[in-house]
Amino acid sequence: RGWLASQRAALTKLVYAEDDAGHTADDLTVDKLRRLIAEFNAKQEPVPHDLMVKLDAKTKTAKPGTKSKALRRIEATRQALRKGLVPSSSGEVMRVTSKDEESPPDALAFEFERTVYEIMENAGKVVLTVKRTHLEQQATIDYCTEDGLGPDAATAASKDYEPTAGSLVFEPGVESLTVTVGIIDDDQQTNDKNFLVKLSNPRTLPEMPCKISANGQATVLILNDDFAGGFQWSADEYRARSETGEVKLKVSRRNGCSGIVGCTVAVRDGTMAKPGVLGKDYLELQQDKLEFQHNETEKEVIVLLNKDRQISNGRAIFHVDLTAPYGGATLMGYDDNIEKLTCDVIIDESEDKTDSKLHLLTQVLQVPTDFHKLAAGTFVEQMQQALYCNGSAEAQRDSSPIDWVLHLVNLPWKILFAVVPPTKYCGGWLTFCFSLMMIGIVTAIVGDMAGLLGCVIGMPDEITAITLVALGTSLPDTFASKTAAMQDPNADASIGNVTGSNSVNVFLGLGLPWFIGAIYWSNNWETELDEWLTHRVGKKTYAEEYLGKYPDGGFMVPAGSLAFSVAVFTTCAVLCIALLLLRRAFCGGELGGPSPQREVSAGIMLSLWLIYISLSSWNTLASKD
């Protein structure tokens, strides 16, 4: 901003008066003017009108005694800027006579509210306000648009704006009306453009003296909003193998994607050790231009490689250059003024040779060559991780006493799970089947241990099932949900893990055993009949309770207090879902959130679990009595 202020101050002195050294506006050469314009454009600042006017006046010559079109535009610009002196094409100073000087001071006057309007290119239109004095009678003024001044003039032919002309009729008492001019938005990066809107032919009804004041012309500056962006290689270095026949290099377009832009692309021999040679290592490009369409952000440069290249040639390096960007785009590198952007392509034939032999070997054997080695190593690593505290010898040296206690407690389980095959075998299916088997073993052990504990302390099986067994089998799911909640961006995985576990427990955990039991009893009914008849349900046998209703017998599972327990569980589950919905509405998500909402939600869910345990246990004990 400091640079811009100093430039404008110096320019004002030069155009309208003299600078401190006595230089006048005529001392500015055409080259100097153009350099000043380039400086304003480089800093993306609007070019002052005075600079464009001076350039126009110096670059165009009018015949003696006549005024060129450029000079008439200069006079109009001077009027808009409230200046009366205009330099002629011959260097003389001419006096501009405005209608202010030809009309009486009390005449009705028309003028624009502002003489300069700045509008973004994508605004679609610009609205200019025209005002008048003496509101007693009807007044009319004509207006029209005209192409701009200087090298950055907006023109109707280039579709920068929509040409407009018409009349404004001011009814008595109306002080101001508006003129609307359409702005045409394009997708090309250009300098800011300008055009003029002029007032003419003032008249009143009934007639009275009228005039156009010094602000009877407005300049509209169209500010460019399109950014072409810059080019950069997606990687500074690419590795290739000659047997592939080609290498694909990606060029990205960043910091803008407006308009059609492009650059020149070329290949050249390497300048480092073992340089690649055109024709011997790589071939000439099929095209020397890389062009991006509007909104296109990525292109590929395909360089053909010599497939017949000898492996004995070894490694080779060549370069691909981007130069001469056009359409407003730039090259993006470490230097803002970079003229060439290079990426290196490395052909490593030693790597090609090894890979080719390995590929041939795997084709002959039809198996991965390192399959058995990796599988055996993975088994060994699994057992080492199970035996070492914290998983390795290095980590074991830093283990704390608590780490050792937990390691010794979990050691039998670690050894048991270490025999699960790694995912390398059978595409992972062997791991999946063994994992299910291990889960079944753990569940059976936990269930039996919980039943023995309940028997020792006199706890009914129903209460043991909903407390000890449920905790033992569900805590792993709890920790899995915690990990998912911490690592995933949303709560889907953590909540889905809980609902999925419940679904497996209810549908598969109950349905599969019942299905197996029903098949067993239907096939062994006669041999198991005596045991079935004498089996007791409370104080009655199966024969007393079920034989009358089911003379053929069957697989029976008495409900006991199940109905009450399921009802309590369903109620608590509905309340839990309602809490999740409320959290989504008021907290923005199902899990976490700010304090104290998260603590309150956790307390409510813990209370629901305690309520379920308490009511179900109470009902079970009451039914036993």
RAGIDA-V86678 format. One line per field, one symbol per residue. phi: phi as a letter, one per 40 degrees, with the letter a starting at -180 (. if undefined). A space follows every 10 residues. Layout:
# RAGIDA-V86678
phi = ???
This chain:
# RAGIDA-V86678
phi = .ccccccccc cccccbabcc cgcbcccccc cccccccccc cccfbccdcc cccccccccb bbcdgbbccc cccccccccc cfbbcbcccc gcbbccbccd ccbcccccbb accbcbbbbc cccgabbbbb babfccbcbb bcaacadcbg cbccbcccgc acdbaibbbc cdgccabbbb bcbccbbbcb ccbbabbbba fcabaccada abccccbbbb bcccbbbcgb baccacabbb bcccgabbbb bbbbghacgc baacbabacc bccfccbcgc babcccabbb bbcdgcbabb bbbcbccccc cccgcabbbb bbafcbggcb cbacbcbcba bbbbbbbbcc cdcccccccc cccccgaccc cccccccccc cccccccccg gacccccbcc dccccccccc ddcccccccc cccccfggcc cccccccccc cccccccccc cccccccgcd cccdccbccc cccbddcccc cccccccccb cccccccccc cccccccccc cccccccccc cccbcccbcc ccccccbgcb cccccbcccb ccgicbbccg cccccccccc cccccccccc cccccbbgac bggcccdccc cccccccccc cccccccccc ccccc
